[in-house]
Amino acid sequence: QVKAQLEEKENCKFDVFKAMSFKSQVVAGTNYFIKVHVGDDRFIHLRVFRSLPHENKPLSLAAYQANKAEHDELTYF
């Protein structure tokens, strides 16, 4: 659901976009930290925010870290 948001920020299209692992953090909603394979040996870490159900808002790409490797640990950022 946030692929288009990332493609807009990175100004490129990703042919591969596969979530490999994730962690979550409960705040006033939920932050999801997701390691995404975007082709070749390239990975991007995403922080996706899901608001509380009663707010009825779509998922949003809060932040991301590009140029990651498969072995890079997924941590809070």
N, CA, C, O and CB atoms as a CASP TS submission, in Angstrom:
PFRMAT TS
TARGET T0000
AUTHOR 0000-0000-0000
METHOD Language model
MODEL 1
PARENT N/A
ATOM      1  N   GLN     1       0.811  -1.207   0.000  1.00  0.00           N
ATOM      2  CA  GLN     1       0.000   0.000   0.000  1.00  0.00           C
ATOM      3  C   GLN     1       0.850   1.266   0.000  1.00  0.00           C
ATOM      4  O   GLN     1       0.342   2.336  -0.335  1.00  0.00           O
ATOM      5  CB  GLN     1      -0.920   0.001   1.196  1.00  0.00           C
ATOM      6  N   VAL     2       2.121   1.179   0.363  1.00  0.00           N
ATOM      7  CA  VAL     2       2.969   2.385   0.395  1.00  0.00           C
ATOM      8  C   VAL     2       3.994   2.393  -0.740  1.00  0.00           C
ATOM      9  O   VAL     2       4.836   3.288  -0.801  1.00  0.00           O
ATOM     10  CB  VAL     2       3.694   2.486   1.744  1.00  0.00           C
ATOM     11  N   LYS     3       3.934   1.419  -1.628  1.00  0.00           N
ATOM     12  CA  LYS     3       4.900   1.348  -2.735  1.00  0.00           C
ATOM     13  C   LYS     3       4.878   2.631  -3.560  1.00  0.00           C
ATOM     14  O   LYS     3       5.937   3.179  -3.866  1.00  0.00           O
ATOM     15  CB  LYS     3       4.599   0.135  -3.639  1.00  0.00           C
ATOM     16  N   ALA     4       3.701   3.119  -3.924  1.00  0.00           N
ATOM     17  CA  ALA     4       3.598   4.335  -4.740  1.00  0.00           C
ATOM     18  C   ALA     4       4.192   5.542  -4.018  1.00  0.00           C
ATOM     19  O   ALA     4       4.819   6.396  -4.646  1.00  0.00           O
ATOM     20  CB  ALA     4       2.133   4.613  -5.101  1.00  0.00           C
ATOM     21  N   GLN     5       3.998   5.616  -2.698  1.00  0.00           N
ATOM     22  CA  GLN     5       4.570   6.729  -1.928  1.00  0.00           C
ATOM     23  C   GLN     5       6.095   6.688  -1.982  1.00  0.00           C
ATOM     24  O   GLN     5       6.737   7.727  -2.135  1.00  0.00           O
ATOM     25  CB  GLN     5       4.088   6.680  -0.460  1.00  0.00           C
ATOM     26  N   LEU     6       6.679   5.494  -1.857  1.00  0.00           N
ATOM     27  CA  LEU     6       8.135   5.355  -1.917  1.00  0.00           C
ATOM     28  C   LEU     6       8.649   5.658  -3.314  1.00  0.00           C
ATOM     29  O   LEU     6       9.660   6.344  -3.462  1.00  0.00           O
ATOM     30  CB  LEU     6       8.560   3.944  -1.495  1.00  0.00           C
ATOM     31  N   GLU     7       7.972   5.160  -4.338  1.00  0.00           N
ATOM     32  CA  GLU     7       8.403   5.413  -5.715  1.00  0.00           C
ATOM     33  C   GLU     7       8.397   6.909  -6.018  1.00  0.00           C
ATOM     34  O   GLU     7       9.269   7.404  -6.732  1.00  0.00           O
ATOM     35  CB  GLU     7       7.496   4.667  -6.710  1.00  0.00           C
ATOM     36  N   GLU     8       7.424   7.620  -5.483  1.00  0.00           N
ATOM     37  CA  GLU     8       7.366   9.069  -5.690  1.00  0.00           C
ATOM     38  C   GLU     8       8.551   9.757  -5.002  1.00  0.00           C
ATOM     39  O   GLU     8       9.177  10.642  -5.586  1.00  0.00           O
ATOM     40  CB  GLU     8       6.027   9.639  -5.156  1.00  0.00           C
ATOM     41  N   LYS     9       8.858   9.359  -3.778  1.00  0.00           N
ATOM     42  CA  LYS     9       9.971   9.974  -3.039  1.00  0.00           C
ATOM     43  C   LYS     9      11.323   9.648  -3.667  1.00  0.00           C
ATOM     44  O   LYS     9      12.216  10.496  -3.696  1.00  0.00           O
ATOM     45  CB  LYS     9       9.956   9.510  -1.583  1.00  0.00           C
ATOM     46  N   GLU    10      11.479   8.412  -4.173  1.00  0.00           N
ATOM     47  CA  GLU    10      12.740   7.976  -4.768  1.00  0.00           C
ATOM     48  C   GLU    10      12.820   8.329  -6.257  1.00  0.00           C
ATOM     49  O   GLU    10      13.883   8.227  -6.869  1.00  0.00           O
ATOM     50  CB  GLU    10      12.914   6.470  -4.580  1.00  0.00           C
ATOM     51  N   ASN    11      11.687   8.745  -6.833  1.00  0.00           N
ATOM     52  CA  ASN    11      11.602   9.095  -8.247  1.00  0.00           C
ATOM     53  C   ASN    11      12.051   7.941  -9.146  1.00  0.00           C
ATOM     54  O   ASN    11      12.814   8.137 -10.092  1.00  0.00           O
ATOM     55  CB  ASN    11      12.446  10.332  -8.529  1.00  0.00           C
ATOM     56  N   CYS    12      11.566   6.734  -8.834  1.00  0.00           N
ATOM     57  CA  CYS    12      11.834   5.569  -9.670  1.00  0.00           C
ATOM     58  C   CYS    12      10.769   4.510  -9.408  1.00  0.00           C
ATOM     59  O   CYS    12      10.057   4.555  -8.404  1.00  0.00           O
ATOM     60  CB  CYS    12      13.256   5.001  -9.398  1.00  0.00           C
ATOM     61  N   LYS    13      10.677   3.557 -10.335  1.00  0.00           N
ATOM     62  CA  LYS    13       9.734   2.448 -10.202  1.00  0.00           C
ATOM     63  C   LYS    13      10.495   1.207  -9.761  1.00  0.00           C
ATOM     64  O   LYS    13      11.612   0.961 -10.215  1.00  0.00           O
ATOM     65  CB  LYS    13       8.976   2.187 -11.539  1.00  0.00           C
ATOM     66  N   PHE    14       9.891   0.434  -8.882  1.00  0.00           N
ATOM     67  CA  PHE    14      10.500  -0.810  -8.406  1.00  0.00           C
ATOM     68  C   PHE    14       9.764  -1.994  -9.024  1.00  0.00           C
ATOM     69  O   PHE    14       8.574  -2.191  -8.778  1.00  0.00           O
ATOM     70  CB  PHE    14      10.468  -0.891  -6.849  1.00  0.00           C
ATOM     71  N   ASP    15      10.484  -2.788  -9.833  1.00  0.00           N
ATOM     72  CA  ASP    15       9.883  -3.985 -10.420  1.00  0.00           C
ATOM     73  C   ASP    15       9.689  -5.053  -9.355  1.00  0.00           C
ATOM     74  O   ASP    15       8.731  -5.825  -9.397  1.00  0.00           O
ATOM     75  CB  ASP    15      10.756  -4.528 -11.569  1.00  0.00           C
ATOM     76  N   VAL    16      10.612  -5.086  -8.398  1.00  0.00           N
ATOM     77  CA  VAL    16      10.528  -6.022  -7.274  1.00  0.00           C
ATOM     78  C   VAL    16      10.200  -5.199  -6.035  1.00  0.00           C
ATOM     79  O   VAL    16      10.804  -4.149  -5.813  1.00  0.00           O
ATOM     80  CB  VAL    16      11.873  -6.846  -7.086  1.00  0.00           C
ATOM     81  N   PHE    17       9.259  -5.658  -5.235  1.00  0.00           N
ATOM     82  CA  PHE    17       8.890  -4.952  -4.003  1.00  0.00           C
ATOM     83  C   PHE    17       8.316  -5.995  -3.049  1.00  0.00           C
ATOM     84  O   PHE    17       7.101  -6.160  -2.946  1.00  0.00           O
ATOM     85  CB  PHE    17       7.850  -3.780  -4.278  1.00  0.00           C
ATOM     86  N   LYS    18       9.219  -6.702  -2.348  1.00  0.00           N
ATOM     87  CA  LYS    18       8.799  -7.831  -1.519  1.00  0.00           C
ATOM     88  C   LYS    18       9.230  -7.613  -0.070  1.00  0.00           C
ATOM     89  O   LYS    18      10.417  -7.453   0.214  1.00  0.00           O
ATOM     90  CB  LYS    18       9.385  -9.152  -2.061  1.00  0.00           C
ATOM     91  N   ALA    19       8.267  -7.609   0.834  1.00  0.00           N
ATOM     92  CA  ALA    19       8.568  -7.488   2.264  1.00  0.00           C
ATOM     93  C   ALA    19       9.257  -8.765   2.729  1.00  0.00           C
ATOM     94  O   ALA    19       8.766  -9.870   2.498  1.00  0.00           O
ATOM     95  CB  ALA    19       7.269  -7.222   3.097  1.00  0.00           C
ATOM     96  N   MET    20      10.404  -8.597   3.387  1.00  0.00           N
ATOM     97  CA  MET    20      11.179  -9.743   3.856  1.00  0.00           C
ATOM     98  C   MET    20      10.990  -9.990   5.350  1.00  0.00           C
ATOM     99  O   MET    20      10.969 -11.138   5.795  1.00  0.00           O
ATOM    100  CB  MET    20      12.652  -9.533   3.552  1.00  0.00           C
ATOM    101  N   SER    21      10.853  -8.916   6.123  1.00  0.00           N
ATOM    102  CA  SER    21      10.643  -9.039   7.565  1.00  0.00           C
ATOM    103  C   SER    21      10.063  -7.729   8.075  1.00  0.00           C
ATOM    104  O   SER    21      10.108  -6.703   7.396  1.00  0.00           O
ATOM    105  CB  SER    21      11.973  -9.393   8.310  1.00  0.00           C
ATOM    106  N   PHE    22       9.517  -7.784   9.286  1.00  0.00           N
ATOM    107  CA  PHE    22       8.979  -6.554   9.863  1.00  0.00           C
ATOM    108  C   PHE    22       8.990  -6.630  11.382  1.00  0.00           C
ATOM    109  O   PHE    22       9.077  -7.705  11.974  1.00  0.00           O
ATOM    110  CB  PHE    22       7.554  -6.295   9.353  1.00  0.00           C
ATOM    111  N   LYS    23       8.899  -5.465  11.986  1.00  0.00           N
ATOM    112  CA  LYS    23       8.713  -5.316  13.426  1.00  0.00           C
ATOM    113  C   LYS    23       7.633  -4.264  13.600  1.00  0.00           C
ATOM    114  O   LYS    23       7.386  -3.468  12.694  1.00  0.00           O
ATOM    115  CB  LYS    23      10.059  -4.911  14.170  1.00  0.00           C
ATOM    116  N   SER    24       6.991  -4.253  14.754  1.00  0.00           N
ATOM    117  CA  SER    24       5.977  -3.235  14.994  1.00  0.00           C
ATOM    118  C   SER    24       6.211  -2.560  16.335  1.00  0.00           C
ATOM    119  O   SER    24       6.842  -3.120  17.232  1.00  0.00           O
ATOM    120  CB  SER    24       4.574  -3.846  14.944  1.00  0.00           C
ATOM    121  N   GLN    25       5.695  -1.357  16.452  1.00  0.00           N
ATOM    122  CA  GLN    25       5.809  -0.563  17.670  1.00  0.00           C
ATOM    123  C   GLN    25       4.469   0.135  17.871  1.00  0.00           C
ATOM    124  O   GLN    25       4.007   0.866  16.995  1.00  0.00           O
ATOM    125  CB  GLN    25       6.999   0.475  17.587  1.00  0.00           C
ATOM    126  N   VAL    26       3.854  -0.090  19.014  1.00  0.00           N
ATOM    127  CA  VAL    26       2.579   0.553  19.306  1.00  0.00           C
ATOM    128  C   VAL    26       2.835   1.953  19.847  1.00  0.00           C
ATOM    129  O   VAL    26       3.560   2.137  20.825  1.00  0.00           O
ATOM    130  CB  VAL    26       1.751  -0.284  20.314  1.00  0.00           C
ATOM    131  N   VAL    27       2.227   2.928  19.193  1.00  0.00           N
ATOM    132  CA  VAL    27       2.278   4.331  19.622  1.00  0.00           C
ATOM    133  C   VAL    27       0.824   4.783  19.632  1.00  0.00           C
ATOM    134  O   VAL    27      -0.042   3.994  20.011  1.00  0.00           O
ATOM    135  CB  VAL    27       3.197   5.248  18.657  1.00  0.00           C
ATOM    136  N   ALA    28       0.520   5.990  19.241  1.00  0.00           N
ATOM    137  CA  ALA    28      -0.885   6.396  19.077  1.00  0.00           C
ATOM    138  C   ALA    28      -1.301   5.923  17.693  1.00  0.00           C
ATOM    139  O   ALA    28      -1.606   6.724  16.810  1.00  0.00           O
ATOM    140  CB  ALA    28      -1.085   7.976  19.247  1.00  0.00           C
ATOM    141  N   GLY    29      -1.309   4.625  17.526  1.00  0.00           N
ATOM    142  CA  GLY    29      -1.437   3.920  16.263  1.00  0.00           C
ATOM    143  C   GLY    29      -0.338   2.870  16.275  1.00  0.00           C
ATOM    144  O   GLY    29       0.069   2.423  17.347  1.00  0.00           O
ATOM    145  N   THR    30       0.147   2.472  15.119  1.00  0.00           N
ATOM    146  CA  THR    30       1.217   1.485  15.058  1.00  0.00           C
ATOM    147  C   THR    30       2.247   1.879  14.008  1.00  0.00           C
ATOM    148  O   THR    30       1.897   2.226  12.880  1.00  0.00           O
ATOM    149  CB  THR    30       0.651   0.093  14.752  1.00  0.00           C
ATOM    150  N   ASN    31       3.524   1.824  14.390  1.00  0.00           N
ATOM    151  CA  ASN    31       4.616   1.966  13.438  1.00  0.00           C
ATOM    152  C   ASN    31       5.036   0.567  13.020  1.00  0.00           C
ATOM    153  O   ASN    31       5.234  -0.305  13.866  1.00  0.00           O
ATOM    154  CB  ASN    31       5.820   2.770  14.048  1.00  0.00           C
ATOM    155  N   TYR    32       5.172   0.353  11.729  1.00  0.00           N
ATOM    156  CA  TYR    32       5.701  -0.900  11.209  1.00  0.00           C
ATOM    157  C   TYR    32       7.042  -0.604  10.559  1.00  0.00           C
ATOM    158  O   TYR    32       7.148   0.298   9.729  1.00  0.00           O
ATOM    159  CB  TYR    32       4.713  -1.567  10.194  1.00  0.00           C
ATOM    160  N   PHE    33       8.054  -1.353  10.931  1.00  0.00           N
ATOM    161  CA  PHE    33       9.378  -1.250  10.336  1.00  0.00           C
ATOM    162  C   PHE    33       9.514  -2.468   9.424  1.00  0.00           C
ATOM    163  O   PHE    33       9.466  -3.608   9.885  1.00  0.00           O
ATOM    164  CB  PHE    33      10.535  -1.190  11.440  1.00  0.00           C
ATOM    165  N   ILE    34       9.681  -2.216   8.141  1.00  0.00           N
ATOM    166  CA  ILE    34       9.615  -3.286   7.147  1.00  0.00           C
ATOM    167  C   ILE    34      10.879  -3.284   6.293  1.00  0.00           C
ATOM    168  O   ILE    34      11.266  -2.251   5.745  1.00  0.00           O
ATOM    169  CB  ILE    34       8.360  -3.130   6.257  1.00  0.00           C
ATOM    170  N   LYS    35      11.518  -4.449   6.183  1.00  0.00           N
ATOM    171  CA  LYS    35      12.655  -4.610   5.269  1.00  0.00           C
ATOM    172  C   LYS    35      12.092  -5.096   3.941  1.00  0.00           C
ATOM    173  O   LYS    35      11.458  -6.148   3.871  1.00  0.00           O
ATOM    174  CB  LYS    35      13.740  -5.619   5.842  1.00  0.00           C
ATOM    175  N   VAL    36      12.332  -4.310   2.882  1.00  0.00           N
ATOM    176  CA  VAL    36      11.771  -4.611   1.568  1.00  0.00           C
ATOM    177  C   VAL    36      12.884  -4.860   0.569  1.00  0.00           C
ATOM    178  O   VAL    36      13.809  -4.057   0.443  1.00  0.00           O
ATOM    179  CB  VAL    36      10.866  -3.467   1.085  1.00  0.00           C
ATOM    180  N   HIS    37      12.791  -5.983  -0.146  1.00  0.00           N
ATOM    181  CA  HIS    37      13.716  -6.277  -1.241  1.00  0.00           C
ATOM    182  C   HIS    37      13.198  -5.554  -2.475  1.00  0.00           C
ATOM    183  O   HIS    37      12.040  -5.730  -2.856  1.00  0.00           O
ATOM    184  CB  HIS    37      13.849  -7.830  -1.496  1.00  0.00           C
ATOM    185  N   VAL    38      14.053  -4.734  -3.111  1.00  0.00           N
ATOM    186  CA  VAL    38      13.627  -3.953  -4.272  1.00  0.00           C
ATOM    187  C   VAL    38      14.404  -4.337  -5.536  1.00  0.00           C
ATOM    188  O   VAL    38      14.447  -3.568  -6.497  1.00  0.00           O
ATOM    189  CB  VAL    38      13.800  -2.462  -3.989  1.00  0.00           C
ATOM    190  N   GLY    39      15.006  -5.505  -5.534  1.00  0.00           N
ATOM    191  CA  GLY    39      15.697  -5.993  -6.718  1.00  0.00           C
ATOM    192  C   GLY    39      17.193  -6.111  -6.499  1.00  0.00           C
ATOM    193  O   GLY    39      17.776  -5.400  -5.680  1.00  0.00           O
ATOM    194  N   ASP    40      17.809  -7.026  -7.249  1.00  0.00           N
ATOM    195  CA  ASP    40      19.242  -7.301  -7.141  1.00  0.00           C
ATOM    196  C   ASP    40      19.615  -7.524  -5.672  1.00  0.00           C
ATOM    197  O   ASP    40      18.984  -8.326  -4.983  1.00  0.00           O
ATOM    198  CB  ASP    40      20.075  -6.133  -7.749  1.00  0.00           C
ATOM    199  N   ASP    41      20.634  -6.818  -5.200  1.00  0.00           N
ATOM    200  CA  ASP    41      21.032  -6.922  -3.786  1.00  0.00           C
ATOM    201  C   ASP    41      20.597  -5.691  -3.017  1.00  0.00           C
ATOM    202  O   ASP    41      21.220  -5.332  -2.017  1.00  0.00           O
ATOM    203  CB  ASP    41      22.554  -7.109  -3.659  1.00  0.00           C
ATOM    204  N   ARG    42      19.536  -5.040  -3.469  1.00  0.00           N
ATOM    205  CA  ARG    42      19.106  -3.777  -2.857  1.00  0.00           C
ATOM    206  C   ARG    42      17.915  -3.994  -1.930  1.00  0.00           C
ATOM    207  O   ARG    42      16.965  -4.711  -2.244  1.00  0.00           O
ATOM    208  CB  ARG    42      18.745  -2.750  -3.941  1.00  0.00           C
ATOM    209  N   PHE    43      18.012  -3.346  -0.783  1.00  0.00           N
ATOM    210  CA  PHE    43      16.950  -3.401   0.213  1.00  0.00           C
ATOM    211  C   PHE    43      16.687  -1.995   0.709  1.00  0.00           C
ATOM    212  O   PHE    43      17.580  -1.148   0.717  1.00  0.00           O
ATOM    213  CB  PHE    43      17.322  -4.346   1.389  1.00  0.00           C
ATOM    214  N   ILE    44      15.459  -1.754   1.123  1.00  0.00           N
ATOM    215  CA  ILE    44      15.073  -0.475   1.714  1.00  0.00           C
ATOM    216  C   ILE    44      14.321  -0.785   2.999  1.00  0.00           C
ATOM    217  O   ILE    44      13.499  -1.701   3.036  1.00  0.00           O
ATOM    218  CB  ILE    44      14.197   0.390   0.724  1.00  0.00           C
ATOM    219  N   HIS    45      14.597  -0.027   4.046  1.00  0.00           N
ATOM    220  CA  HIS    45      13.852  -0.155   5.297  1.00  0.00           C
ATOM    221  C   HIS    45      12.789   0.933   5.325  1.00  0.00           C
ATOM    222  O   HIS    45      13.083   2.107   5.100  1.00  0.00           O
ATOM    223  CB  HIS    45      14.799  -0.052   6.543  1.00  0.00           C
ATOM    224  N   LEU    46      11.560   0.540   5.600  1.00  0.00           N
ATOM    225  CA  LEU    46      10.437   1.476   5.642  1.00  0.00           C
ATOM    226  C   LEU    46       9.920   1.607   7.055  1.00  0.00           C
ATOM    227  O   LEU    46       9.953   0.648   7.826  1.00  0.00           O
ATOM    228  CB  LEU    46       9.310   1.025   4.704  1.00  0.00           C
ATOM    229  N   ARG    47       9.438   2.800   7.402  1.00  0.00           N
ATOM    230  CA  ARG    47       8.642   2.980   8.612  1.00  0.00           C
ATOM    231  C   ARG    47       7.274   3.424   8.138  1.00  0.00           C
ATOM    232  O   ARG    47       7.104   4.519   7.603  1.00  0.00           O
ATOM    233  CB  ARG    47       9.293   4.027   9.619  1.00  0.00           C
ATOM    234  N   VAL    48       6.302   2.550   8.345  1.00  0.00           N
ATOM    235  CA  VAL    48       4.936   2.793   7.891  1.00  0.00           C
ATOM    236  C   VAL    48       4.060   3.003   9.111  1.00  0.00           C
ATOM    237  O   VAL    48       4.115   2.228  10.065  1.00  0.00           O
ATOM    238  CB  VAL    48       4.405   1.613   7.017  1.00  0.00           C
ATOM    239  N   PHE    49       3.250   4.056   9.079  1.00  0.00           N
ATOM    240  CA  PHE    49       2.380   4.366  10.210  1.00  0.00           C
ATOM    241  C   PHE    49       0.935   4.014   9.895  1.00  0.00           C
ATOM    242  O   PHE    49       0.392   4.416   8.866  1.00  0.00           O
ATOM    243  CB  PHE    49       2.492   5.845  10.583  1.00  0.00           C
ATOM    244  N   ARG    50       0.324   3.256  10.796  1.00  0.00           N
ATOM    245  CA  ARG    50      -1.114   2.963  10.705  1.00  0.00           C
ATOM    246  C   ARG    50      -1.787   3.670  11.875  1.00  0.00           C
ATOM    247  O   ARG    50      -1.486   3.403  13.039  1.00  0.00           O
ATOM    248  CB  ARG    50      -1.404   1.398  10.728  1.00  0.00           C
ATOM    249  N   SER    51      -2.698   4.571  11.546  1.00  0.00           N
ATOM    250  CA  SER    51      -3.396   5.322  12.587  1.00  0.00           C
ATOM    251  C   SER    51      -4.394   4.422  13.314  1.00  0.00           C
ATOM    252  O   SER    51      -4.635   3.285  12.908  1.00  0.00           O
ATOM    253  CB  SER    51      -4.117   6.546  11.982  1.00  0.00           C
ATOM    254  N   LEU    52      -4.959   4.940  14.376  1.00  0.00           N
ATOM    255  CA  LEU    52      -5.970   4.196  15.124  1.00  0.00           C
ATOM    256  C   LEU    52      -7.198   3.985  14.247  1.00  0.00           C
ATOM    257  O   LEU    52      -7.507   4.829  13.406  1.00  0.00           O
ATOM    258  CB  LEU    52      -6.353   4.939  16.431  1.00  0.00           C
ATOM    259  N   PRO    53      -7.901   2.871  14.432  1.00  0.00           N
ATOM    260  CA  PRO    53      -9.033   2.536  13.551  1.00  0.00           C
ATOM    261  C   PRO    53     -10.090   3.634  13.428  1.00  0.00           C
ATOM    262  O   PRO    53     -10.616   3.855  12.337  1.00  0.00           O
ATOM    263  CB  PRO    53      -9.692   1.290  14.047  1.00  0.00           C
ATOM    264  N   HIS    54     -10.410   4.318  14.512  1.00  0.00           N
ATOM    265  CA  HIS    54     -11.470   5.327  14.452  1.00  0.00           C
ATOM    266  C   HIS    54     -11.076   6.569  13.648  1.00  0.00           C
ATOM    267  O   HIS    54     -11.941   7.363  13.277  1.00  0.00           O
ATOM    268  CB  HIS    54     -11.856   5.739  15.851  1.00  0.00           C
ATOM    269  N   GLU    55      -9.768   6.745  13.373  1.00  0.00           N
ATOM    270  CA  GLU    55      -9.321   7.896  12.582  1.00  0.00           C
ATOM    271  C   GLU    55      -9.534   7.673  11.087  1.00  0.00           C
ATOM    272  O   GLU    55      -9.573   8.627  10.310  1.00  0.00           O
ATOM    273  CB  GLU    55      -7.846   8.184  12.857  1.00  0.00           C
ATOM    274  N   ASN    56      -9.672   6.393  10.685  1.00  0.00           N
ATOM    275  CA  ASN    56      -9.993   6.039   9.312  1.00  0.00           C
ATOM    276  C   ASN    56      -9.055   6.695   8.292  1.00  0.00           C
ATOM    277  O   ASN    56      -9.515   7.263   7.301  1.00  0.00           O
ATOM    278  CB  ASN    56     -11.418   6.425   9.014  1.00  0.00           C
ATOM    279  N   LYS    57      -7.745   6.617   8.532  1.00  0.00           N
ATOM    280  CA  LYS    57      -6.751   7.185   7.622  1.00  0.00           C
ATOM    281  C   LYS    57      -5.991   6.055   6.932  1.00  0.00           C
ATOM    282  O   LYS    57      -5.848   4.974   7.503  1.00  0.00           O
ATOM    283  CB  LYS    57      -5.770   8.122   8.385  1.00  0.00           C
ATOM    284  N   PRO    58      -5.502   6.287   5.710  1.00  0.00           N
ATOM    285  CA  PRO    58      -4.731   5.247   5.023  1.00  0.00           C
ATOM    286  C   PRO    58      -3.339   5.094   5.644  1.00  0.00           C
ATOM    287  O   PRO    58      -2.882   5.949   6.403  1.00  0.00           O
ATOM    288  CB  PRO    58      -4.609   5.575   3.522  1.00  0.00           C
ATOM    289  N   LEU    59      -2.684   3.996   5.304  1.00  0.00           N
ATOM    290  CA  LEU    59      -1.299   3.798   5.734  1.00  0.00           C
ATOM    291  C   LEU    59      -0.437   4.910   5.149  1.00  0.00           C
ATOM    292  O   LEU    59      -0.674   5.364   4.030  1.00  0.00           O
ATOM    293  CB  LEU    59      -0.769   2.397   5.298  1.00  0.00           C
ATOM    294  N   SER    60       0.559   5.342   5.907  1.00  0.00           N
ATOM    295  CA  SER    60       1.435   6.386   5.386  1.00  0.00           C
ATOM    296  C   SER    60       2.897   5.990   5.573  1.00  0.00           C
ATOM    297  O   SER    60       3.276   5.403   6.586  1.00  0.00           O
ATOM    298  CB  SER    60       1.148   7.733   6.080  1.00  0.00           C
ATOM    299  N   LEU    61       3.696   6.323   4.580  1.00  0.00           N
ATOM    300  CA  LEU    61       5.128   6.108   4.645  1.00  0.00           C
ATOM    301  C   LEU    61       5.714   7.247   5.458  1.00  0.00           C
ATOM    302  O   LEU    61       5.818   8.374   4.973  1.00  0.00           O
ATOM    303  CB  LEU    61       5.770   6.027   3.217  1.00  0.00           C
ATOM    304  N   ALA    62       6.100   6.955   6.706  1.00  0.00           N
ATOM    305  CA  ALA    62       6.598   7.996   7.609  1.00  0.00           C
ATOM    306  C   ALA    62       8.060   8.318   7.342  1.00  0.00           C
ATOM    307  O   ALA    62       8.466   9.477   7.423  1.00  0.00           O
ATOM    308  CB  ALA    62       6.422   7.567   9.060  1.00  0.00           C
ATOM    309  N   ALA    63       8.859   7.290   7.022  1.00  0.00           N
ATOM    310  CA  ALA    63      10.287   7.485   6.759  1.00  0.00           C
ATOM    311  C   ALA    63      10.818   6.229   6.088  1.00  0.00           C
ATOM    312  O   ALA    63      10.178   5.178   6.101  1.00  0.00           O
ATOM    313  CB  ALA    63      11.080   7.798   8.077  1.00  0.00           C
ATOM    314  N   TYR    64      12.000   6.361   5.504  1.00  0.00           N
ATOM    315  CA  TYR    64      12.643   5.189   4.927  1.00  0.00           C
ATOM    316  C   TYR    64      14.144   5.388   4.893  1.00  0.00           C
ATOM    317  O   TYR    64      14.646   6.509   4.972  1.00  0.00           O
ATOM    318  CB  TYR    64      12.107   4.908   3.517  1.00  0.00           C
ATOM    319  N   GLN    65      14.854   4.264   4.774  1.00  0.00           N
ATOM    320  CA  GLN    65      16.309   4.266   4.659  1.00  0.00           C
ATOM    321  C   GLN    65      16.672   3.429   3.439  1.00  0.00           C
ATOM    322  O   GLN    65      16.383   2.233   3.389  1.00  0.00           O
ATOM    323  CB  GLN    65      16.996   3.709   5.963  1.00  0.00           C
ATOM    324  N   ALA    66      17.310   4.066   2.452  1.00  0.00           N
ATOM    325  CA  ALA    66      17.700   3.374   1.224  1.00  0.00           C
ATOM    326  C   ALA    66      19.104   2.797   1.383  1.00  0.00           C
ATOM    327  O   ALA    66      19.751   2.973   2.416  1.00  0.00           O
ATOM    328  CB  ALA    66      17.641   4.335   0.005  1.00  0.00           C
ATOM    329  N   ASN    67      19.554   2.114   0.354  1.00  0.00           N
ATOM    330  CA  ASN    67      20.913   1.552   0.296  1.00  0.00           C
ATOM    331  C   ASN    67      21.216   0.608   1.460  1.00  0.00           C
ATOM    332  O   ASN    67      22.293   0.662   2.054  1.00  0.00           O
ATOM    333  CB  ASN    67      21.933   2.674   0.282  1.00  0.00           C
ATOM    334  N   LYS    68      20.270  -0.237   1.768  1.00  0.00           N
ATOM    335  CA  LYS    68      20.460  -1.242   2.811  1.00  0.00           C
ATOM    336  C   LYS    68      20.825  -2.574   2.177  1.00  0.00           C
ATOM    337  O   LYS    68      20.552  -2.805   0.999  1.00  0.00           O
ATOM    338  CB  LYS    68      19.190  -1.384   3.681  1.00  0.00           C
ATOM    339  N   ALA    69      21.442  -3.448   2.959  1.00  0.00           N
ATOM    340  CA  ALA    69      21.793  -4.794   2.507  1.00  0.00           C
ATOM    341  C   ALA    69      20.920  -5.809   3.238  1.00  0.00           C
ATOM    342  O   ALA    69      20.302  -5.497   4.256  1.00  0.00           O
ATOM    343  CB  ALA    69      23.304  -5.089   2.748  1.00  0.00           C
ATOM    344  N   GLU    70      20.878  -7.016   2.710  1.00  0.00           N
ATOM    345  CA  GLU    70      20.032  -8.055   3.298  1.00  0.00           C
ATOM    346  C   GLU    70      20.389  -8.319   4.753  1.00  0.00           C
ATOM    347  O   GLU    70      19.501  -8.597   5.559  1.00  0.00           O
ATOM    348  CB  GLU    70      20.149  -9.342   2.498  1.00  0.00           C
ATOM    349  N   HIS    71      21.657  -8.241   5.106  1.00  0.00           N
ATOM    350  CA  HIS    71      22.091  -8.548   6.473  1.00  0.00           C
ATOM    351  C   HIS    71      21.930  -7.365   7.440  1.00  0.00           C
ATOM    352  O   HIS    71      22.121  -7.539   8.644  1.00  0.00           O
ATOM    353  CB  HIS    71      23.538  -8.990   6.457  1.00  0.00           C
ATOM    354  N   ASP    72      21.586  -6.174   6.946  1.00  0.00           N
ATOM    355  CA  ASP    72      21.407  -5.022   7.842  1.00  0.00           C
ATOM    356  C   ASP    72      20.228  -5.251   8.775  1.00  0.00           C
ATOM    357  O   ASP    72      19.142  -5.636   8.342  1.00  0.00           O
ATOM    358  CB  ASP    72      21.198  -3.726   7.031  1.00  0.00           C
ATOM    359  N   GLU    73      20.457  -5.011  10.060  1.00  0.00           N
ATOM    360  CA  GLU    73      19.405  -5.213  11.058  1.00  0.00           C
ATOM    361  C   GLU    73      18.310  -4.176  10.923  1.00  0.00           C
ATOM    362  O   GLU    73      18.577  -2.996  10.696  1.00  0.00           O
ATOM    363  CB  GLU    73      19.987  -5.170  12.463  1.00  0.00           C
ATOM    364  N   LEU    74      17.089  -4.624  11.064  1.00  0.00           N
ATOM    365  CA  LEU    74      15.937  -3.742  11.017  1.00  0.00           C
ATOM    366  C   LEU    74      15.755  -3.138  12.411  1.00  0.00           C
ATOM    367  O   LEU    74      15.423  -3.850  13.359  1.00  0.00           O
ATOM    368  CB  LEU    74      14.648  -4.508  10.548  1.00  0.00           C
ATOM    369  N   THR    75      15.971  -1.832  12.535  1.00  0.00           N
ATOM    370  CA  THR    75      15.906  -1.161  13.835  1.00  0.00           C
ATOM    371  C   THR    75      15.005   0.060  13.749  1.00  0.00           C
ATOM    372  O   THR    75      14.633   0.499  12.660  1.00  0.00           O
ATOM    373  CB  THR    75      17.316  -0.755  14.314  1.00  0.00           C
ATOM    374  N   TYR    76      14.660   0.604  14.911  1.00  0.00           N
ATOM    375  CA  TYR    76      13.868   1.824  14.964  1.00  0.00           C
ATOM    376  C   TYR    76      14.638   2.975  14.327  1.00  0.00           C
ATOM    377  O   TYR    76      15.838   3.126  14.559  1.00  0.00           O
ATOM    378  CB  TYR    76      13.489   2.165  16.417  1.00  0.00           C
ATOM    379  N   PHE    77      13.957   3.776  13.534  1.00  0.00           N
ATOM    380  CA  PHE    77      14.554   4.988  12.982  1.00  0.00           C
ATOM    381  C   PHE    77      13.492   6.038  12.799  1.00  0.00           C
ATOM    382  O   PHE    77      13.788   7.142  12.343  1.00  0.00           O
ATOM    383  CB  PHE    77      15.259   4.704  11.654  1.00  0.00           C
TER
END
